[in-house]
Amino acid sequence: MSYPTIELQDKKVILLSGYQMMKTGDRPVEVTDKPKLEDSIKKHGDAVAFTYYAGRWIPAA
């Protein structure tokens, strides 16, 4: 199974969970709690993968 990548804040990240695949529309992935993900990307600038666990985004790699 391949995980989706998205680009936020000029950085490409891999989502391990916290997303829903969309069948139609211009966005292939709907991200859960996107503002918290953006905050986590700022806080953990060197991380390349994130997972959504217990209501928060945490770096995974």
Residue pairs with C-beta under 8 A, 6 or more apart in sequence:
3 14
3 15
3 16
3 49
4 14
4 15
4 19
4 21
4 28
4 29
5 12
5 13
5 14
5 15
6 12
6 13
6 15
6 29
6 31
7 13
8 34
8 37
8 38
8 41
9 38
9 41
9 42
11 41
11 45
12 48
13 41
13 47
13 48
13 49
13 50
14 48
14 49
14 50
14 61
15 29
15 31
15 49
15 50
15 51
15 52
16 49
16 50
16 51
16 60
17 51
17 52
17 53
18 31
18 32
18 33
18 37
18 50
18 51
18 52
18 57
19 29
19 30
19 31
19 32
19 52
20 29
20 30
20 32
21 28
21 29
21 30
22 28
22 29
22 30
31 37
32 52
33 52
33 55
33 57
36 56
36 57
37 50
37 52
37 57
39 57
40 47
40 50
40 56
40 57
40 58
40 59
41 47
41 50
44 59
47 59
47 60
47 61
48 61
49 59
49 60
49 61
50 57
50 58
50 59
50 60
51 57
51 58
51 60
